[in-house]
Amino acid sequence: MITVKLFGGAKKTFSTDQIIVNQDSLTIGELLDFLAKNKPKNTNELDTSNLLVAVNGVDSSTMGGFSAKLKA
C-alpha cells in the first residue's frame, strides 16, 4: 500500500489531501498514470508533466525521475 499526499492543483482535482494506492511496488510514472486515469470525472486534467514529486521528502528527480521505484 502506497500513501500519496496531494498538494495544490492535484489536491483540488481529487478533493482530498491523501490517496491510498493498493499496490506494493510501482514506478513514479506508473503511479502518475494511475492517478490520471482515476481522477474524478468533470475535473481538470492532471498535468503530470508539471508536478513536483517527492518521495519521503526527497525530490524524485534525484532518484531517477518517473522511473524511480516506489515501495510500500
HUSULTA-V607108 format. One record per helix or strand. SS is the DSSP state (2 for helix, 1 for strand). FROM is the first residue (numbers start at 1). LEN is the number of residues. If there is no record, write none. Layout:
# HUSULTA-V607108
{{SS & FROM & LEN} {SS & FROM & LEN}}
This chain:
# HUSULTA-V607108
{{1 & 2 & 4} {2 & 8 & 7} {1 & 18 & 4} {1 & 25 & 3} {2 & 28 & 10} {2 & 48 & 3} {1 & 54 & 2} {1 & 58 & 2} {2 & 60 & 4} {2 & 65 & 3} {1 & 69 & 3}}
